[in-house]
Amino acid sequence: MTTLKEKEGGAPARKGAPRPSGRSSSGEIRRQAAATPWLFLAPYLVLFVAFVLVPIVFGAWISLHTWDYTRPLKPFVGLENYTELFTPDSRQFSNFWGSMQATGIFTLFSVPLLLVVPLAVALLMAKKFPGRNLFRAIYFAPYVLGVAVIGVMWRYLLDNNIGLVNYYLGLLGLPNDINWTTSTPAAWVALVGVTVWWTLGFNAVIYLAGLQDIPAELYEAARMDGAGPWQQFVNVTIPGLRPVLSFVTLTTLIASVNMFGQSYLLTQGGPGRETRTAIYQIADTGLRNFQMGSAAAMSYVLTVFLMALSLLVFWLFRERKDPR
């Protein structure tokens, strides 16, 4: 009998001949599918390797040398730059740990304010009232300004001779001869106050996004159970903001520990070295005194402290299982 394939002009199918398999084509598709994510990630990975991994490795290499970039010879000294930081009689010990103390003081006072004040602002911005969008813009506006603008502006506002802050304090009958940038604790008040004013808008926006993600049904259920505003805040708002609180706490902590521009522009590390933070000391050691090896060692010690603080934050905000 003549088959249909023969009638159409095709060659007759031979009995027992192997049929074409789709395994090779499907395998090729799987290989291409596996490579596709890496092709999309490639631009970022190139930048990550060039600007993150390579500087990390190169910085560790520098920390093992007496690295003065103005001299051709950079002798290998091993862990000497690190041991100097923990030897009380060394030249770097007092400078570095004094700057770490200044960093701790600034972090201790700025982080709680940058967690609480923006949350209060976000709770207010979440309510409906006339001019709410203007209110949000006013609070977020300072954050878009660079640290150089903030530092120079507030340096003039806080000047003890021509500054408007002391002028208005005098009009209110308050002491108006405060040396905001040249004496402590006024310098710390100035640094913390300016930083909170400058950056609270960012944290407030993050809080506001978290508040909008909390289901309204939870508040309705809490009110039906007789919960007041404070009980709703403690039992509904705070648990609902746990992931956001973790993120805001971690980013605020890192930003406070890395504070440099405000101290450099407002107080120039003074009076004396009182407000010279760790990043300020690292920059001064490496770029002004040309001791890049010591500066790199300081950076890695500071990194270890930051990693420990980050782990502490993750532990505090971890999900706790119900023992029942």
KEKE-3310 file (N, C-alpha, C; in steps of 0.2 Angstrom, whole numbers, plus 5000, padded with zeros to 4 digits):
npx = (5004:5002:5009:5003:5014:5022:5013:5013:5025:5036:5050:5049:5046:5058:5057:5061:5070:5079:5071:5071:5078:5073:5081:5094:5091:5083:5092:5101:5093:5091:5104:5106:5096:5101:5112:5107:5103:5116:5121:5113:5117:5130:5135:5133:5141:5154:5156:5155:5165:5176:5175:5172:5177:5190:5196:5194:5203:5215:5216:5218:5230:5238:5237:5247:5259:5271:5265:5268:5262:5270:5283:5294:5297:5289:5289:5286:5278:5270:5259:5261:5256:5243:5246:5251:5240:5234:5243:5247:5258:5261:5262:5250:5240:5233:5228:5219:5210:5205:5198:5189:5181:5175:5167:5159:5152:5145:5137:5130:5121:5115:5109:5097:5089:5087:5080:5068:5062:5060:5050:5040:5037:5033:5022:5013:5013:5006:4993:4977:4976:4974:4986:4995:5004:5013:5019:5026:5035:5042:5049:5057:5065:5078:5086:5090:5100:5118:5131:5141:5135:5126:5135:5142:5132:5126:5138:5139:5127:5128:5139:5147:5148:5142:5131:5115:5108:5113:5109:5094:5092:5096:5086:5075:5078:5087:5103:5116:5129:5135:5147:5146:5154:5166:5168:5165:5151:5144:5148:5145:5131:5128:5133:5125:5112:5111:5114:5102:5092:5095:5094:5083:5072:5073:5073:5060:5052:5054:5049:5036:5032:5032:5022:5011:5010:5004:4990:4974:4964:4969:4971:4957:4952:4960:4954:4941:4943:4945:4957:4967:4975:4989:4991:4987:4998:5009:5006:5002:5007:5021:5025:5022:5030:5043:5052:5055:5060:5072:5079:5080:5087:5099:5105:5105:5114:5126:5128:5130:5141:5150:5151:5158:5158:5151:5158:5170:5167:5160:5165:5178:5185:5187:5184:5201:5204:5192:5180:5184:5181:5181:5182:5186:5199:5205:5205:5213:5225:5229:5228:5233:5244:5251:5251:5247:5246:5244:5232:5224:5224:5217:5205:5200:5199:5189:5179:5177:5171:5160:5154:5151:5142:5132:5128:5123:5112:5104:5102:5094:5082:5078:5066:5056:5052:5036:5035:5025)
npy = (4994:5011:5024:5038:5048:5044:5048:5061:5065:5063:5054:5036:5030:5021:5005:5003:5013:5026:5038:5056:5064:5075:5078:5084:5097:5101:5100:5110:5122:5122:5124:5137:5144:5142:5150:5163:5171:5175:5182:5194:5198:5201:5214:5221:5212:5214:5228:5226:5218:5226:5237:5234:5220:5220:5232:5228:5217:5223:5234:5226:5221:5233:5236:5228:5233:5246:5259:5272:5282:5292:5288:5276:5264:5251:5243:5227:5223:5215:5211:5222:5235:5233:5228:5239:5247:5241:5242:5251:5260:5264:5275:5277:5272:5280:5290:5283:5276:5286:5292:5282:5282:5295:5292:5282:5290:5299:5290:5284:5294:5299:5288:5283:5295:5296:5285:5286:5299:5301:5290:5295:5306:5300:5293:5304:5309:5299:5301:5308:5325:5342:5349:5338:5333:5343:5344:5332:5334:5345:5339:5329:5336:5342:5331:5329:5337:5339:5334:5344:5356:5356:5356:5368:5378:5376:5379:5393:5396:5392:5399:5408:5422:5428:5420:5415:5406:5409:5422:5422:5415:5424:5433:5427:5427:5418:5410:5417:5416:5404:5393:5384:5376:5375:5371:5358:5352:5357:5356:5343:5343:5351:5343:5331:5337:5343:5332:5324:5333:5334:5320:5314:5314:5304:5292:5293:5292:5279:5272:5277:5270:5257:5258:5259:5247:5239:5229:5237:5230:5224:5234:5238:5226:5226:5238:5233:5224:5232:5239:5253:5268:5268:5254:5249:5254:5247:5233:5231:5241:5241:5227:5225:5233:5227:5221:5233:5241:5234:5236:5250:5253:5246:5253:5266:5265:5261:5272:5282:5277:5279:5293:5308:5320:5330:5332:5336:5348:5356:5356:5353:5343:5347:5354:5353:5336:5331:5329:5322:5309:5291:5289:5301:5301:5291:5295:5307:5301:5293:5301:5314:5312:5302:5289:5276:5262:5261:5268:5259:5248:5253:5254:5241:5236:5244:5240:5227:5230:5236:5225:5216:5224:5224:5211:5210:5218:5211:5199:5205:5208:5197:5184:5177:5162:5155:5149:5140)
npz = (5000:4997:5006:5015:5016:5006:4995:4996:4992:5000:5006:5009:5025:5034:5041:5058:5058:5068:5077:5076:5090:5104:5114:5113:5109:5119:5130:5126:5127:5141:5145:5140:5147:5160:5159:5157:5169:5174:5163:5164:5177:5175:5172:5185:5193:5188:5191:5205:5208:5204:5211:5224:5229:5225:5230:5244:5245:5241:5251:5262:5259:5259:5272:5278:5276:5277:5270:5261:5250:5244:5243:5234:5240:5249:5262:5268:5283:5290:5303:5310:5310:5315:5328:5333:5336:5347:5356:5371:5372:5359:5345:5338:5346:5356:5348:5339:5347:5354:5344:5342:5353:5352:5341:5347:5357:5348:5341:5351:5356:5344:5337:5345:5344:5330:5328:5336:5334:5320:5319:5326:5318:5306:5310:5312:5299:5293:5296:5290:5285:5281:5270:5271:5262:5259:5272:5272:5262:5267:5278:5272:5264:5268:5267:5254:5252:5251:5261:5262:5259:5270:5281:5279:5279:5292:5300:5299:5304:5317:5322:5335:5335:5324:5321:5318:5327:5340:5341:5340:5352:5361:5359:5365:5378:5382:5386:5375:5371:5367:5363:5350:5341:5346:5359:5371:5381:5370:5357:5354:5355:5345:5333:5334:5334:5322:5313:5316:5312:5298:5293:5297:5289:5279:5287:5292:5280:5277:5288:5286:5274:5279:5289:5281:5276:5286:5289:5290:5296:5307:5317:5318:5324:5336:5342:5344:5353:5364:5365:5368:5361:5364:5367:5355:5348:5354:5352:5339:5330:5332:5332:5318:5312:5313:5303:5296:5307:5310:5298:5298:5310:5308:5296:5301:5312:5305:5297:5307:5314:5304:5302:5296:5288:5295:5307:5301:5294:5303:5316:5314:5321:5333:5350:5352:5350:5352:5345:5335:5324:5321:5307:5303:5309:5302:5289:5291:5295:5284:5272:5275:5283:5277:5280:5275:5278:5291:5292:5284:5292:5303:5297:5295:5308:5313:5304:5309:5321:5317:5310:5321:5328:5319:5319:5332:5331:5321:5329:5340:5333:5328:5323:5335:5341:5347:5363:5366)
capx = (5000:5006:5008:5002:5020:5024:5009:5015:5032:5042:5053:5045:5049:5060:5055:5066:5075:5079:5067:5075:5076:5073:5086:5100:5089:5081:5098:5104:5089:5093:5111:5105:5092:5106:5117:5104:5104:5123:5122:5110:5121:5137:5137:5134:5146:5160:5157:5156:5172:5181:5175:5171:5181:5197:5198:5195:5209:5221:5217:5221:5238:5241:5238:5252:5265:5272:5263:5268:5262:5275:5289:5294:5298:5284:5292:5281:5279:5266:5254:5264:5251:5238:5248:5252:5233:5232:5249:5246:5264:5263:5260:5243:5235:5229:5224:5214:5205:5201:5193:5183:5177:5171:5162:5154:5148:5140:5132:5126:5116:5112:5105:5091:5085:5085:5075:5062:5060:5057:5044:5034:5035:5030:5015:5010:5012:5002:4986:4975:4975:4976:4993:5000:5010:5018:5022:5030:5040:5047:5053:5061:5069:5085:5090:5092:5106:5124:5134:5145:5130:5123:5140:5144:5126:5126:5144:5138:5121:5130:5144:5146:5148:5137:5127:5108:5106:5114:5105:5087:5092:5096:5079:5071:5081:5092:5111:5117:5136:5137:5152:5143:5158:5173:5168:5160:5147:5140:5149:5141:5124:5127:5134:5119:5106:5112:5113:5095:5088:5097:5093:5077:5067:5074:5070:5053:5049:5055:5044:5029:5030:5031:5015:5005:5009:5001:4983:4970:4960:4972:4969:4950:4952:4962:4949:4935:4945:4946:4964:4968:4980:4995:4991:4988:5005:5014:5004:5000:5012:5028:5027:5021:5036:5049:5057:5057:5064:5078:5083:5082:5092:5106:5107:5107:5120:5132:5129:5132:5148:5154:5151:5164:5158:5148:5163:5176:5165:5157:5170:5185:5187:5189:5190:5207:5202:5186:5175:5187:5178:5186:5183:5190:5206:5208:5207:5219:5231:5231:5229:5237:5251:5253:5253:5241:5246:5240:5225:5220:5223:5211:5198:5198:5197:5182:5175:5176:5167:5153:5151:5149:5136:5126:5126:5119:5105:5100:5100:5089:5076:5076:5060:5056:5046:5032:5037:5020)
capy = (5000:5018:5028:5045:5051:5043:5051:5068:5066:5062:5047:5031:5029:5014:5002:5002:5019:5030:5044:5062:5065:5082:5079:5089:5104:5103:5102:5117:5127:5122:5127:5144:5146:5143:5156:5169:5175:5177:5188:5200:5200:5202:5221:5222:5208:5218:5233:5224:5215:5231:5243:5231:5215:5222:5237:5225:5213:5228:5237:5221:5220:5239:5236:5223:5236:5253:5261:5279:5283:5297:5284:5270:5258:5250:5237:5222:5223:5210:5213:5227:5240:5231:5228:5246:5250:5238:5243:5258:5265:5266:5282:5276:5269:5285:5294:5279:5274:5292:5293:5277:5285:5300:5289:5279:5296:5302:5285:5283:5300:5300:5283:5283:5300:5294:5279:5288:5305:5299:5286:5300:5310:5295:5292:5310:5310:5294:5303:5313:5331:5347:5350:5333:5332:5349:5343:5327:5337:5349:5335:5326:5341:5342:5325:5329:5341:5336:5335:5350:5361:5356:5358:5375:5382:5376:5382:5400:5397:5391:5404:5411:5429:5430:5415:5416:5402:5413:5428:5420:5413:5430:5436:5423:5428:5412:5411:5418:5416:5397:5391:5378:5372:5376:5369:5353:5347:5361:5353:5336:5344:5353:5338:5327:5340:5344:5326:5322:5337:5332:5314:5311:5313:5297:5286:5294:5289:5271:5271:5278:5264:5251:5259:5258:5240:5235:5229:5241:5225:5223:5240:5237:5220:5228:5242:5229:5221:5237:5242:5260:5270:5265:5247:5247:5255:5242:5227:5231:5245:5239:5221:5226:5237:5224:5221:5240:5243:5231:5239:5257:5253:5244:5258:5272:5263:5261:5279:5286:5275:5282:5300:5311:5326:5335:5334:5339:5354:5360:5357:5352:5338:5351:5357:5348:5330:5329:5327:5318:5302:5286:5290:5307:5299:5286:5300:5311:5297:5290:5306:5320:5310:5297:5282:5272:5255:5262:5269:5253:5243:5256:5253:5234:5236:5247:5235:5221:5232:5236:5218:5214:5228:5222:5204:5211:5221:5205:5195:5208:5209:5190:5181:5173:5157:5155:5142:5135)
capz = (5000:4996:5012:5014:5016:4999:4991:4997:4989:5004:5006:5013:5032:5034:5047:5063:5058:5074:5076:5079:5097:5106:5120:5112:5109:5126:5134:5124:5130:5148:5146:5139:5153:5166:5158:5156:5175:5174:5159:5167:5183:5173:5173:5192:5195:5186:5196:5212:5209:5203:5216:5231:5231:5223:5236:5250:5245:5241:5257:5267:5257:5261:5280:5280:5273:5278:5264:5260:5242:5241:5242:5230:5244:5254:5265:5272:5291:5293:5308:5315:5310:5319:5335:5336:5338:5353:5361:5374:5371:5352:5342:5335:5351:5359:5342:5336:5352:5356:5339:5343:5359:5350:5337:5352:5360:5343:5340:5357:5356:5338:5335:5348:5342:5323:5328:5339:5331:5313:5320:5328:5312:5302:5313:5311:5292:5291:5297:5285:5287:5276:5269:5273:5257:5260:5278:5271:5258:5272:5283:5268:5260:5270:5266:5247:5252:5252:5268:5261:5260:5277:5285:5278:5281:5299:5303:5299:5309:5324:5324:5341:5334:5319:5320:5320:5333:5347:5340:5342:5359:5365:5359:5369:5385:5384:5385:5368:5370:5367:5358:5348:5337:5349:5366:5373:5376:5365:5350:5353:5354:5338:5329:5335:5332:5314:5310:5316:5307:5291:5290:5300:5284:5276:5291:5292:5274:5277:5293:5283:5270:5284:5292:5276:5274:5291:5288:5294:5300:5314:5321:5320:5329:5342:5345:5346:5360:5369:5365:5367:5356:5366:5367:5348:5345:5356:5351:5332:5326:5333:5328:5311:5309:5315:5298:5295:5312:5309:5293:5299:5315:5305:5292:5305:5315:5301:5295:5313:5315:5298:5302:5295:5285:5300:5311:5298:5292:5308:5322:5312:5325:5340:5353:5352:5346:5356:5341:5329:5324:5318:5300:5302:5310:5297:5283:5292:5295:5277:5267:5277:5286:5272:5283:5272:5281:5298:5291:5282:5298:5307:5294:5296:5315:5313:5301:5314:5326:5313:5309:5328:5330:5314:5321:5337:5328:5318:5335:5343:5329:5325:5324:5341:5341:5353:5366:5366)
cpx = (5004:5004:5006:5008:5023:5020:5011:5022:5037:5044:5050:5049:5051:5059:5062:5071:5074:5075:5072:5073:5077:5078:5091:5097:5086:5087:5101:5100:5090:5099:5110:5101:5097:5110:5114:5104:5111:5124:5119:5114:5128:5139:5138:5140:5153:5161:5158:5163:5177:5181:5173:5177:5188:5200:5199:5201:5215:5222:5220:5229:5241:5242:5244:5259:5265:5271:5263:5268:5266:5282:5289:5294:5293:5285:5286:5283:5274:5260:5256:5259:5245:5240:5249:5245:5231:5238:5249:5252:5265:5260:5253:5238:5230:5225:5218:5208:5201:5196:5187:5179:5173:5166:5157:5150:5143:5135:5127:5120:5112:5107:5098:5086:5083:5081:5068:5059:5057:5051:5039:5032:5031:5022:5010:5008:5007:4994:4984:4973:4977:4983:4998:5005:5015:5022:5027:5036:5045:5051:5058:5066:5076:5089:5093:5098:5112:5127:5138:5140:5127:5129:5142:5138:5126:5132:5142:5132:5123:5136:5143:5146:5143:5132:5119:5105:5106:5110:5098:5087:5092:5089:5074:5073:5085:5099:5112:5125:5139:5142:5150:5148:5165:5173:5163:5157:5143:5141:5146:5134:5123:5128:5128:5113:5106:5111:5106:5091:5089:5094:5087:5072:5067:5071:5062:5049:5049:5049:5037:5027:5029:5024:5010:5005:5006:4993:4979:4965:4963:4971:4961:4949:4954:4957:4943:4937:4946:4953:4964:4974:4987:4996:4991:4995:5010:5012:5003:5006:5019:5030:5026:5027:5043:5054:5060:5062:5071:5082:5085:5087:5099:5109:5109:5113:5126:5133:5132:5140:5153:5154:5158:5163:5156:5154:5169:5174:5163:5162:5177:5189:5188:5183:5195:5205:5196:5181:5178:5185:5183:5187:5187:5198:5209:5210:5213:5226:5234:5232:5233:5244:5254:5255:5247:5241:5242:5233:5221:5219:5217:5205:5196:5196:5190:5177:5173:5170:5160:5150:5148:5142:5130:5124:5121:5112:5101:5098:5094:5082:5075:5069:5060:5050:5043:5033:5031:5019)
cpy = (5006:5022:5035:5049:5051:5047:5059:5070:5064:5055:5042:5030:5022:5011:5001:5008:5023:5036:5050:5063:5073:5083:5084:5096:5106:5104:5108:5122:5127:5125:5135:5147:5147:5149:5163:5174:5178:5183:5194:5202:5202:5210:5223:5219:5212:5224:5231:5221:5221:5236:5240:5226:5217:5227:5233:5221:5218:5232:5232:5221:5227:5239:5232:5227:5243:5257:5269:5280:5288:5294:5278:5264:5257:5244:5233:5222:5218:5213:5219:5233:5239:5231:5235:5249:5247:5239:5250:5262:5267:5273:5282:5275:5275:5289:5289:5278:5280:5294:5288:5279:5290:5297:5286:5285:5298:5296:5284:5288:5301:5295:5283:5289:5299:5288:5282:5294:5304:5295:5291:5304:5306:5294:5298:5311:5304:5296:5308:5319:5336:5348:5345:5332:5337:5347:5337:5330:5341:5345:5331:5330:5341:5337:5325:5333:5337:5338:5342:5356:5362:5358:5365:5380:5382:5379:5389:5401:5397:5395:5408:5419:5431:5426:5417:5412:5406:5419:5427:5418:5419:5434:5433:5423:5422:5414:5411:5418:5409:5396:5384:5374:5372:5373:5363:5354:5350:5358:5347:5338:5347:5348:5333:5330:5341:5338:5323:5326:5335:5326:5311:5310:5306:5292:5287:5291:5282:5269:5271:5272:5258:5252:5257:5251:5236:5235:5233:5236:5224:5228:5239:5231:5222:5233:5238:5226:5226:5240:5249:5262:5267:5258:5245:5248:5250:5235:5226:5234:5242:5232:5221:5229:5233:5223:5228:5243:5240:5235:5246:5257:5251:5250:5264:5271:5263:5268:5283:5284:5278:5289:5303:5319:5331:5337:5338:5347:5359:5361:5356:5347:5341:5351:5351:5342:5327:5326:5324:5311:5298:5287:5296:5305:5295:5291:5304:5307:5295:5296:5312:5318:5304:5291:5278:5265:5256:5263:5263:5248:5246:5254:5246:5233:5239:5243:5229:5224:5233:5230:5215:5218:5226:5215:5205:5214:5215:5200:5198:5208:5202:5188:5176:5168:5156:5148:5138:5131)
cpz = (5000:5002:5010:5013:5008:4994:4991:4994:4993:5003:5011:5020:5032:5041:5052:5062:5064:5072:5079:5086:5099:5112:5119:5112:5116:5131:5132:5127:5138:5150:5145:5145:5159:5165:5158:5163:5175:5169:5161:5173:5181:5174:5180:5195:5194:5190:5203:5213:5209:5209:5223:5233:5230:5229:5242:5251:5245:5247:5262:5265:5260:5269:5282:5278:5277:5272:5264:5252:5239:5240:5238:5234:5249:5257:5269:5279:5294:5297:5312:5315:5314:5326:5338:5339:5345:5358:5364:5373:5364:5350:5340:5340:5353:5354:5340:5341:5355:5351:5340:5348:5356:5345:5341:5355:5354:5342:5345:5358:5350:5336:5338:5345:5334:5323:5330:5335:5324:5314:5322:5322:5307:5304:5312:5303:5289:5292:5291:5288:5281:5276:5271:5268:5258:5267:5276:5267:5263:5276:5279:5265:5262:5268:5259:5247:5254:5259:5268:5262:5267:5282:5285:5281:5289:5303:5304:5304:5316:5326:5330:5341:5330:5317:5322:5326:5339:5347:5343:5349:5363:5365:5363:5376:5387:5383:5378:5367:5370:5361:5355:5344:5340:5356:5367:5380:5371:5358:5349:5352:5347:5333:5328:5332:5324:5311:5310:5312:5300:5289:5293:5294:5280:5280:5291:5286:5274:5282:5290:5278:5274:5287:5287:5274:5280:5290:5293:5298:5307:5319:5323:5325:5336:5346:5347:5352:5365:5370:5364:5362:5358:5366:5359:5345:5348:5353:5343:5328:5326:5330:5321:5308:5311:5309:5296:5300:5312:5304:5295:5305:5312:5301:5296:5309:5311:5299:5301:5314:5310:5297:5301:5293:5290:5304:5308:5296:5298:5314:5320:5318:5332:5344:5354:5348:5349:5351:5334:5329:5321:5311:5299:5304:5305:5291:5284:5292:5288:5272:5269:5280:5282:5275:5281:5276:5287:5297:5288:5288:5303:5304:5295:5303:5316:5310:5305:5319:5323:5312:5316:5330:5325:5316:5327:5336:5325:5324:5339:5340:5326:5327:5330:5341:5347:5356:5367:5360)
residu = (MET:THR:THR:LEU:LYS:GLU:LYS:GLU:GLY:GLY:ALA:PRO:ALA:ARG:LYS:GLY:ALA:PRO:ARG:PRO:SER:GLY:ARG:SER:SER:SER:GLY:GLU:ILE:ARG:ARG:GLN:ALA:ALA:ALA:THR:PRO:TRP:LEU:PHE:LEU:ALA:PRO:TYR:LEU:VAL:LEU:PHE:VAL:ALA:PHE:VAL:LEU:VAL:PRO:ILE:VAL:PHE:GLY:ALA:TRP:ILE:SER:LEU:HIS:THR:TRP:ASP:TYR:THR:ARG:PRO:LEU:LYS:PRO:PHE:VAL:GLY:LEU:GLU:ASN:TYR:THR:GLU:LEU:PHE:THR:PRO:ASP:SER:ARG:GLN:PHE:SER:ASN:PHE:TRP:GLY:SER:MET:GLN:ALA:THR:GLY:ILE:PHE:THR:LEU:PHE:SER:VAL:PRO:LEU:LEU:LEU:VAL:VAL:PRO:LEU:ALA:VAL:ALA:LEU:LEU:MET:ALA:LYS:LYS:PHE:PRO:GLY:ARG:ASN:LEU:PHE:ARG:ALA:ILE:TYR:PHE:ALA:PRO:TYR:VAL:LEU:GLY:VAL:ALA:VAL:ILE:GLY:VAL:MET:TRP:ARG:TYR:LEU:LEU:ASP:ASN:ASN:ILE:GLY:LEU:VAL:ASN:TYR:TYR:LEU:GLY:LEU:LEU:GLY:LEU:PRO:ASN:ASP:ILE:ASN:TRP:THR:THR:SER:THR:PRO:ALA:ALA:TRP:VAL:ALA:LEU:VAL:GLY:VAL:THR:VAL:TRP:TRP:THR:LEU:GLY:PHE:ASN:ALA:VAL:ILE:TYR:LEU:ALA:GLY:LEU:GLN:ASP:ILE:PRO:ALA:GLU:LEU:TYR:GLU:ALA:ALA:ARG:MET:ASP:GLY:ALA:GLY:PRO:TRP:GLN:GLN:PHE:VAL:ASN:VAL:THR:ILE:PRO:GLY:LEU:ARG:PRO:VAL:LEU:SER:PHE:VAL:THR:LEU:THR:THR:LEU:ILE:ALA:SER:VAL:ASN:MET:PHE:GLY:GLN:SER:TYR:LEU:LEU:THR:GLN:GLY:GLY:PRO:GLY:ARG:GLU:THR:ARG:THR:ALA:ILE:TYR:GLN:ILE:ALA:ASP:THR:GLY:LEU:ARG:ASN:PHE:GLN:MET:GLY:SER:ALA:ALA:ALA:MET:SER:TYR:VAL:LEU:THR:VAL:PHE:LEU:MET:ALA:LEU:SER:LEU:LEU:VAL:PHE:TRP:LEU:PHE:ARG:GLU:ARG:LYS:ASP:PRO:ARG)
# end
